[in-house]
Structures are given as structure tokens and as C-alpha cells.
Amino acid sequence: MDCGRGLDGLIANLSDIMKKLHLAEIVQNEVFSFPTERLEEMVLSIIKSELRAITYLGALLGGLIGLVQGLLYLFVS
């Protein structure tokens, strides 16, 4: 059995499958049925983790840039 062809067929028909399952409507109904407090908690937890990742990435990038600038200064002067 060729899994590649089955997967290609699934991917090619994914849009039709999603329309038949009415997945977008189901998700929308579930989100609308959530209490506002629960949605706020979910959004804030996601934002908190993303901001933490951005902060760490910024610190890493800033450190690397500072290190490269310092090495360039030492070699140029």
C-alpha cells in the first residue's frame, strides 16, 4: 500500500473535507459558548508565554550583536 498517494489525496481534498465536517462552524460555536473569563485566561496565558519567548529571543539576539560588535571593535582598532 502506498501511503504517499493516500496522503496526497487527503491533502488535495482537505478543503472539501473541512467544508463537509463544518469544522469552522463547530469551532465558532464552541468559542461562543465559552465563558468570557475562560477565554480571557486562555488568551492571557498564550500572550504571557509568547512575550516570554520574545523577551528571551531579544536578549539572546542583543547579546550576540553586542558580542560581535565588541569583537569587531577589538580587531579593527
Secondary structure, 3 states (H helix, E strand, C coil): CCHHHHHHHHHHCHHHHHHHHCHHHHHHHHHHHCCHHHHHHHHHHHHHHHHHHHHHHHHHHHHHHHHHHHHHHHHHC
